[in-house]
Amino acid sequence: MKILSVREHPEQKDRTIKYFLKCWSDVLPIIYEDCITHSISARDHLPQWYLLEKKGEMIGCAGLITNDFISRQDLYPWLAALFIEEEHRGNGYPSLLFDRIKSDTKRFGYKYLYLCTEHVGYYEKYGFSYIGNGYHPWGEHSRIYKIKV
């Protein structure tokens, strides 16, 4: 298993964009294209975009970002866009991405990592704690979780 950061491997930019667009087809393509492209030369540590590979095959991804389109802009950084290919689910692979992202979060000087989701019971298995709700610009709300890094 291998985790690639597009910031550390800018030659993987196009591959990363293509994979995120495949995984998150409900997001306008320009969003990931623009964000991932500009993350490579960002002056700060954020955002970061990661690919999870198994024997050269992309099987998952996630991001570490400053805000996940949620009202709690006082909280950051955020784990976002976690995805594991269906045939690879149930193997604990998210923990590999979580460990890398938590390590980077700590290295960047943050004490906590946040995420927003509608999945109740999933992230708790990995040590995340529910802290309240946040609200999206499109009128929906999500549960907010945090974990100490």
N, CA, C and O of each residue as an XYZ file, in Angstrom:
596
protein
N       0.847     -1.179      0.000
C       0.000      0.000      0.000
C       0.890      1.238      0.000
O       1.953      1.267      0.620
N       0.426      2.247     -0.707
C       1.207      3.468     -0.842
C       0.256      4.662     -0.835
O      -0.799      4.634     -1.469
N       0.643      5.707     -0.109
C      -0.136      6.946     -0.108
C       0.706      8.026     -0.771
O       1.839      8.287     -0.367
N       0.133      8.647     -1.796
C       0.809      9.715     -2.515
C       0.138     11.047     -2.219
O      -1.087     11.159     -2.269
N       0.932     12.040     -1.915
C       0.448     13.407     -1.801
C       0.768     14.104     -3.118
O       1.907     14.060     -3.581
N      -0.218     14.740     -3.717
C       0.033     15.432     -4.985
C       1.008     16.592     -4.780
O       1.714     16.984     -5.710
N       1.047     17.136     -3.573
C       2.006     18.214     -3.280
C       3.432     17.673     -3.373
O       4.326     18.345     -3.889
N       3.637     16.466     -2.876
C       4.965     15.846     -2.910
C       5.273     15.208     -4.258
O       6.435     14.982     -4.595
N       4.229     14.921     -5.023
C       4.378     14.285     -6.345
C       3.559     15.055     -7.379
O       2.557     14.542     -7.877
N       3.972     16.279     -7.708
C       3.181     17.093     -8.637
C       3.014     16.465    -10.020
O       2.101     16.824    -10.764
N       3.891     15.536    -10.356
C       3.740     14.835    -11.638
C       2.472     13.976    -11.654
O       2.048     13.515    -12.714
N       1.867     13.760    -10.479
C       0.638     12.977    -10.369
C      -0.625     13.844    -10.415
O      -1.730     13.352    -10.183
N      -0.454     15.133    -10.714
C      -1.584     16.068    -10.683
C      -2.741     15.618    -11.574
O      -3.872     15.508    -11.101
N      -2.479     15.359    -12.838
C      -3.563     15.003    -13.757
C      -4.233     13.691    -13.349
O      -5.454     13.554    -13.429
N      -3.437     12.751    -12.922
C      -3.962     11.462    -12.462
C      -4.833     11.661    -11.214
O      -5.889     11.042    -11.085
N      -4.391     12.514    -10.311
C      -5.139     12.800     -9.087
C      -6.470     13.465     -9.414
O      -7.511     13.064     -8.894
N      -6.440     14.474    -10.270
C      -7.666     15.166    -10.661
C      -8.646     14.182    -11.292
O      -9.825     14.160    -10.937
N      -8.169     13.388    -12.206
C      -9.023     12.420    -12.897
C      -9.662     11.443    -11.904
O     -10.840     11.106    -12.019
N      -8.869     10.997    -10.932
C      -9.400     10.040     -9.967
C     -10.448     10.689     -9.060
O     -11.502     10.097     -8.829
N     -10.184     11.886     -8.546
C     -11.172     12.564     -7.708
C     -12.461     12.810     -8.485
O     -13.550     12.662     -7.933
N     -12.352     13.180     -9.751
C     -13.552     13.411    -10.564
C     -14.339     12.123    -10.765
O     -15.569     12.143    -10.811
N     -13.637     11.011    -10.886
C     -14.308      9.710    -11.015
C     -15.043      9.360     -9.729
O     -16.183      8.898     -9.769
N     -14.401      9.576     -8.600
C     -14.975      9.213     -7.301
C     -16.106     10.138     -6.880
O     -17.072      9.701     -6.254
N     -15.988     11.404     -7.219
C     -16.942     12.420     -6.773
C     -17.571     13.099     -7.984
O     -17.434     14.309     -8.166
N     -18.261     12.318     -8.810
C     -18.819     12.818    -10.069
C     -19.944     13.830     -9.867
O     -20.331     14.511    -10.816
N     -20.474     13.941     -8.650
C     -21.531     14.921     -8.398
C     -20.979     16.324     -8.144
O     -21.747     17.278     -8.017
N     -19.650     16.456     -8.070
C     -19.002     17.751     -7.880
C     -18.617     18.304     -9.248
O     -18.123     17.566    -10.101
N     -18.838     19.585     -9.458
C     -18.453     20.189    -10.738
C     -16.962     19.929    -10.993
O     -16.147     20.160    -10.100
N     -16.590     19.461    -12.176
C     -15.187     19.136    -12.459
C     -14.209     20.268    -12.186
O     -13.091     20.017    -11.736
N     -14.603     21.493    -12.444
C     -13.687     22.617    -12.262
C     -13.273     22.769    -10.796
O     -12.189     23.284    -10.517
N     -14.112     22.333     -9.860
C     -13.790     22.473     -8.434
C     -12.519     21.703     -8.094
O     -11.563     22.286     -7.581
N     -12.497     20.388     -8.375
C     -11.304     19.602     -8.060
C     -10.124     19.982     -8.946
O      -8.986     20.033     -8.478
N     -10.387     20.246    -10.208
C      -9.294     20.626    -11.112
C      -8.586     21.885    -10.609
O      -7.357     21.925    -10.546
N      -9.347     22.892    -10.258
C      -8.778     24.151     -9.804
C      -8.090     24.005     -8.442
O      -6.977     24.492     -8.244
N      -8.758     23.339     -7.519
C      -8.206     23.205     -6.166
C      -6.936     22.359     -6.153
O      -5.946     22.742     -5.529
N      -6.953     21.226     -6.825
C      -5.773     20.354     -6.837
C      -4.625     21.021     -7.575
O      -3.481     20.954     -7.125
N      -4.907     21.657     -8.690
C      -3.861     22.349     -9.454
C      -3.179     23.416     -8.602
O      -1.951     23.491     -8.564
N      -3.975     24.242     -7.916
C      -3.397     25.329     -7.130
C      -2.814     24.876     -5.794
O      -2.033     25.605     -5.182
N      -3.182     23.691     -5.341
C      -2.629     23.196     -4.077
C      -1.138     22.908     -4.183
O      -0.414     22.982     -3.189
N      -0.687     22.585     -5.370
C       0.723     22.211     -5.569
C       1.662     23.362     -5.238
O       2.741     23.153     -4.684
N       1.251     24.575     -5.579
C       2.118     25.730     -5.341
C       1.608     26.634     -4.223
O       2.056     27.774     -4.093
N       0.679     26.134     -3.420
C       0.141     26.945     -2.323
C       1.250     27.334     -1.360
O       2.169     26.553     -1.111
N       1.161     28.533     -0.822
C       2.225     29.022      0.056
C       2.136     28.427      1.455
O       3.108     28.467      2.209
N       0.985     27.878      1.805
C       0.785     27.270      3.108
C       0.758     25.750      2.946
O       0.893     25.241      1.833
N       0.587     25.034      4.038
C       0.550     23.572      3.989
C      -0.755     23.027      3.426
O      -0.818     21.885      2.972
N      -1.774     23.839      3.460
C      -3.091     23.392      3.016
C      -3.460     24.064      1.714
O      -3.050     25.200      1.475
N      -4.217     23.401      0.867
C      -4.764     22.059      0.984
C      -3.777     20.978      0.543
O      -2.771     21.251     -0.112
N      -4.100     19.752      0.921
C      -3.352     18.561      0.529
C      -4.351     17.567     -0.063
O      -5.492     17.478      0.389
N      -3.916     16.831     -1.067
C      -4.759     15.817     -1.712
C      -3.956     14.523     -1.797
O      -2.786     14.533     -2.181
N      -4.591     13.412     -1.436
C      -3.908     12.135     -1.306
C      -4.580     11.046     -2.139
O      -5.803     11.007     -2.281
N      -3.744     10.164     -2.682
C      -4.213      8.957     -3.365
C      -3.732      7.743     -2.583
O      -2.609      7.730     -2.079
N      -4.574      6.732     -2.483
C      -4.200      5.469     -1.877
C      -4.051      4.456     -3.003
O      -4.983      4.219     -3.772
N      -2.863      3.862     -3.088
C      -2.573      2.888     -4.148
C      -2.314      1.515     -3.561
O      -1.729      1.372     -2.487
N      -2.762      0.516     -4.289
C      -2.465     -0.877     -3.960
C      -1.959     -1.522     -5.241
O      -2.701     -1.668     -6.212
N      -0.692     -1.906     -5.232
C      -0.050     -2.522     -6.401
C      -0.223     -1.666     -7.649
O      -0.505     -2.180     -8.732
N      -0.049     -0.342     -7.488
C      -0.123      0.573     -8.614
C      -1.526      0.989     -9.019
O      -1.689      1.849     -9.884
N      -2.540      0.395     -8.410
C      -3.930      0.718     -8.722
C      -4.461      1.701     -7.680
O      -4.276      1.500     -6.480
N      -5.113      2.748     -8.137
C      -5.725      3.704     -7.213
C      -6.984      3.076     -6.626
O      -7.892      2.670     -7.351
N      -7.019      3.007     -5.296
C      -8.180      2.401     -4.650
C      -8.862      3.351     -3.663
O      -9.878      2.996     -3.066
N      -8.308      4.560     -3.487
C      -8.924      5.492     -2.572
C      -8.295      6.867     -2.636
O      -7.258      7.070     -3.267
N      -8.947      7.810     -1.966
C      -8.444      9.178     -1.943
C      -9.030      9.930     -0.764
O      -9.994      9.489     -0.139
N      -8.436     11.062     -0.476
C      -8.943     11.967      0.562
C      -8.221     13.303      0.429
O      -7.191     13.410     -0.235
N      -8.782     14.308      1.070
C      -8.169     15.622      1.083
C      -8.048     16.159      2.495
O      -8.762     15.734      3.403
N      -7.135     17.096      2.665
C      -6.952     17.839      3.914
C      -7.075     19.306      3.525
O      -6.199     19.853      2.856
N      -8.166     19.938      3.947
C      -8.511     21.260      3.427
C      -8.850     22.249      4.552
O      -8.983     21.862      5.712
N      -8.984     23.519      4.190
C      -9.256     24.562      5.181
C     -10.733     24.689      5.531
O     -11.054     25.119      6.639
N     -11.645     24.332      4.628
C     -13.073     24.406      4.919
C     -13.821     23.492      3.964
O     -13.525     23.463      2.770
N     -14.784     22.748      4.481
C     -15.554     21.811      3.672
C     -16.954     22.350      3.389
O     -17.946     21.652      3.596
N     -17.030     23.593      2.915
C     -18.305     24.246      2.590
C     -19.277     24.131      3.755
O     -20.432     23.743      3.576
N     -18.803     24.471      4.953
C     -19.627     24.355      6.148
C     -19.478     25.616      7.002
O     -18.448     26.289      6.966
N     -20.513     25.919      7.759
C     -20.574     27.172      8.514
C     -19.491     27.318      9.579
O     -19.157     28.448      9.938
N     -18.938     26.250     10.089
C     -17.961     26.322     11.175
C     -16.565     26.627     10.636
O     -15.668     25.785     10.668
N     -16.412     27.841     10.145
C     -15.131     28.246      9.588
C     -14.094     28.541     10.660
O     -12.940     28.836     10.348
N     -14.500     28.463     11.917
C     -13.550     28.603     13.016
C     -12.786     27.303     13.259
O     -11.810     27.287     14.008
N     -13.225     26.222     12.632
C     -12.592     24.917     12.798
C     -11.817     24.559     11.529
O     -12.329     24.739     10.424
N     -10.606     24.062     11.672
C      -9.823     23.563     10.551
C      -8.534     22.958     11.073
O      -8.088     23.293     12.170
N      -7.942     22.081     10.305
C      -8.262     21.628      8.952
C      -9.309     20.509      8.948
O      -9.627     19.913      9.977
N      -9.821     20.257      7.763
C     -10.894     19.295      7.548
C     -10.409     18.127      6.692
O      -9.709     18.315      5.697
N     -10.789     16.935      7.093
C     -10.672     15.755      6.242
C     -11.842     15.823      5.278
O     -12.978     16.039      5.700
N     -11.586     15.645      3.999
C     -12.659     15.746      3.009
C     -12.465     14.709      1.910
O     -11.369     14.192      1.694
N     -13.554     14.429      1.233
C     -13.546     13.615      0.011
C     -12.944     12.226      0.209
O     -12.296     11.691     -0.690
N     -13.160     11.646      1.392
C     -12.689     10.276      1.604
C     -13.466      9.333      0.696
O     -14.695      9.380      0.635
N     -12.740      8.487      0.001
C     -13.373      7.500     -0.876
C     -12.498      6.266     -0.941
O     -11.280      6.363     -1.092
N     -13.126      5.099     -0.825
C     -12.460      3.810     -1.020
C     -13.293      3.043     -2.039
O     -14.514      2.953     -1.914
N     -12.631      2.497     -3.037
C     -13.338      1.716     -4.059
C     -14.136      0.597     -3.384
O     -13.672     -0.038     -2.437
N     -15.334      0.379     -3.893
C     -16.257     -0.559     -3.267
C     -15.654     -1.946     -3.038
O     -15.861     -2.543     -1.982
N     -14.921     -2.452     -4.004
C     -14.355     -3.804     -3.871
C     -13.230     -3.886     -2.840
O     -12.775     -4.978     -2.499
N     -12.781     -2.731     -2.343
C     -11.718     -2.689     -1.335
C     -12.225     -2.260      0.039
O     -11.440     -2.113      0.977
N     -13.519     -2.063      0.155
C     -14.091     -1.665      1.442
C     -14.119     -2.853      2.401
O     -14.139     -4.010      1.981
N     -14.118     -2.544      3.691
C     -14.165     -3.587      4.703
C     -12.800     -4.118      5.098
O     -12.701     -5.079      5.860
N     -11.743     -3.496      4.583
C     -10.376     -3.933      4.877
C      -9.616     -2.968      5.777
O      -8.423     -3.155      6.013
N     -10.286     -1.947      6.278
C      -9.634     -0.976      7.150
C      -8.737      0.011      6.424
O      -7.951      0.708      7.066
N      -8.833      0.090      5.099
C      -7.962      0.989      4.337
C      -8.119      2.470      4.683
O      -7.152      3.224      4.575
N      -9.319      2.909      5.098
C      -9.405      4.317      5.495
C      -8.416      4.676      6.600
O      -7.919      5.802      6.646
N      -8.128      3.731      7.486
C      -7.199      4.039      8.582
C      -5.821      4.408      8.051
O      -5.103      5.175      8.693
N      -5.436      3.880      6.894
C      -4.149      4.259      6.297
C      -4.156      5.730      5.897
O      -3.197      6.458      6.156
N      -5.236      6.155      5.269
C      -5.363      7.567      4.903
C      -5.481      8.432      6.152
O      -4.855      9.489      6.233
N      -6.283      7.992      7.135
C      -6.431      8.764      8.372
C      -5.089      8.947      9.066
O      -4.762     10.046      9.515
N      -4.312      7.871      9.154
C      -3.017      7.968      9.840
C      -2.103      8.966      9.158
O      -1.451      9.767      9.827
N      -2.045      8.928      7.830
C      -1.193      9.865      7.095
C      -1.691     11.298      7.276
O      -0.903     12.212      7.518
N      -2.990     11.484      7.158
C      -3.556     12.825      7.251
C      -3.421     13.365      8.677
O      -3.127     14.546      8.860
N      -3.629     12.526      9.679
C      -3.440     12.971     11.066
C      -1.975     13.327     11.314
O      -1.684     14.314     11.989
N      -1.070     12.544     10.784
C       0.357     12.827     10.937
C       0.718     14.164     10.294
O       1.433     14.971     10.889
N       0.220     14.397      9.077
C       0.482     15.669      8.405
C      -0.156     16.824      9.165
O       0.453     17.885      9.303
N      -1.372     16.631      9.656
C      -2.067     17.669     10.414
C      -1.235     18.086     11.622
O      -1.069     19.276     11.887
N      -0.724     17.121     12.338
C       0.115     17.405     13.505
C       1.407     18.102     13.087
O       1.827     19.071     13.719
N       2.031     17.610     12.028
C       3.285     18.194     11.530
C       3.085     19.648     11.098
O       4.007     20.459     11.195
N       1.883     19.976     10.623
C       1.577     21.343     10.198
C       1.213     22.254     11.375
O       0.959     23.442     11.180
N       1.187     21.709     12.581
C       0.977     22.527     13.773
C      -0.435     22.578     14.315
O      -0.731     23.415     15.168
N      -1.311     21.715     13.851
C      -2.689     21.694     14.335
C      -2.863     20.611     15.391
O      -2.148     19.609     15.390
N      -3.822     20.822     16.293
C      -4.087     19.857     17.362
C      -5.218     18.901     17.027
O      -5.266     17.784     17.544
N      -6.138     19.338     16.156
C      -7.317     18.541     15.839
C      -7.529     18.477     14.329
O      -7.094     19.349     13.577
N      -8.203     17.427     13.920
C      -8.649     17.241     12.551
C     -10.171     17.124     12.608
O     -10.708     16.442     13.480
N     -10.864     17.783     11.684
C     -12.324     17.806     11.670
C     -12.850     17.167     10.388
O     -12.140     17.057      9.388
N     -14.105     16.750     10.445
C     -14.785     16.287      9.237
C     -16.268     16.501      9.416
O     -16.769     16.572     10.538
N     -16.973     16.606      8.291
C     -18.430     16.688      8.342
C     -18.996     15.553      7.499
O     -18.460     15.210      6.445
N     -20.088     14.979      7.987
C     -20.656     13.803      7.336
C     -22.086     13.568      7.791
O     -22.532     14.133      8.790
N     -22.791     12.743      7.060
C     -24.100     12.245      7.477
C     -23.979     10.813      7.996
O     -24.962     10.254      8.483
N     -22.811     10.219      7.901
C     -22.603      8.835      8.336
C     -22.472      8.767      9.859
O     -21.485      9.239     10.423
N     -23.451      8.189     10.505
C     -23.432      8.028     11.953
C     -22.868      6.641     12.270
O     -23.340      5.634     11.743
N     -21.862      6.603     13.128
C     -21.289      5.335     13.550
C     -20.040      4.912     12.798
O     -19.296      4.059     13.282
N     -19.789      5.487     11.629
C     -18.628      5.077     10.833
C     -17.324      5.663     11.376
O     -16.393      4.924     11.694
N     -17.264      6.964     11.478
C     -16.017      7.623     11.866
C     -15.691      7.421     13.346
O     -14.532      7.509     13.751
N     -16.718      7.149     14.142
C     -16.477      6.854     15.545
C     -15.580      5.628     15.703
O     -14.801      5.552     16.654
N     -15.679      4.674     14.788
C     -14.837      3.463     14.831
C     -13.352      3.802     14.711
O     -12.494      3.020     15.120
N     -13.060      4.962     14.152
C     -11.678      5.387     13.940
C     -11.232      6.430     14.965
O     -10.154      7.009     14.829
N     -12.047      6.670     15.981
C     -11.660      7.580     17.055
C     -12.196      8.994     16.953
O     -11.889      9.822     17.811
N     -12.988      9.300     15.934
C     -13.570     10.637     15.806
C     -14.743     10.785     16.772
O     -15.462      9.819     17.031
N     -14.938     11.989     17.302
C     -16.024     12.283     18.233
C     -16.938     13.349     17.644
O     -16.479     14.344     17.083
N     -18.231     13.122     17.782
C     -19.239     14.075     17.328
C     -19.205     15.319     18.218
O     -19.201     15.207     19.444
N     -19.181     16.506     17.599
C     -19.148     17.743     18.394
C     -20.325     18.683     18.106
O     -20.487     19.687     18.800
N     -21.146     18.379     17.103
C     -22.285     19.240     16.791
C     -22.579     19.266     15.309
O     -21.982     18.518     14.534
N     -23.495     20.124     14.918
C     -23.877     20.251     13.513
C     -23.297     21.514     12.902
O     -23.020     22.489     13.601
N     -23.118     21.483     11.594
C     -22.731     22.639     10.808
C     -23.669     22.747      9.627
O     -24.378     21.794      9.306
N     -23.681     23.906      8.973
C     -24.664     24.181      7.932
C     -23.974     24.541      6.624
O     -22.988     25.277      6.594
N     -24.527     23.995      5.541
C     -23.957     24.188      4.207
C     -24.670     25.319      3.463
O     -25.827     25.619      3.759
N     -23.986     25.950      2.497
C     -24.602     27.046      1.735
C     -25.865     26.625      0.978
O     -26.710     27.471      0.685
N     -26.008     25.347      0.659
C     -27.151     24.873     -0.113
C     -28.331     24.494      0.791
O     -29.308     23.912      0.320
N     -28.243     24.826      2.098
C     -29.373     24.655      2.994
C     -29.412     23.366      3.793
O     -30.329     23.179      4.592
N     -28.466     22.485      3.610
C     -28.424     21.237      4.372
C     -27.498     21.389      5.575
O     -26.772     22.376      5.690
N     -27.530     20.416      6.455
C     -26.607     20.406      7.582
C     -25.903     19.054      7.637
O     -26.382     18.067      7.080
N     -24.761     19.025      8.315
C     -23.991     17.802      8.487
C     -23.501     17.725      9.928
O     -23.361     18.736     10.617
N     -23.251     16.520     10.349
C     -22.647     16.283     11.656
C     -21.168     16.611     11.560
O     -20.529     16.313     10.551
N     -20.618     17.224     12.608
C     -19.191     17.561     12.641
C     -18.509     16.675     13.682
O     -18.996     16.496     14.798
N     -17.376     16.133     13.278
C     -16.566     15.276     14.134
C     -15.158     15.862     14.245
O     -14.706     16.614     13.381
N     -14.476     15.491     15.343
C     -13.076     15.888     15.464
C     -12.305     14.732     16.091
O     -12.865     13.844     16.734
N     -10.977     14.785     15.869
C     -10.074     13.828     16.477
C      -8.789     14.567     16.834
O      -8.321     15.409     16.067
N      -8.232     14.262     17.970
C      -6.949     14.831     18.368
C      -5.856     14.133     17.569
O      -5.863     12.910     17.429
N      -4.918     14.914     17.048
C      -3.855     14.324     16.220
C      -2.571     14.133     17.006
O      -1.579     13.649     16.461
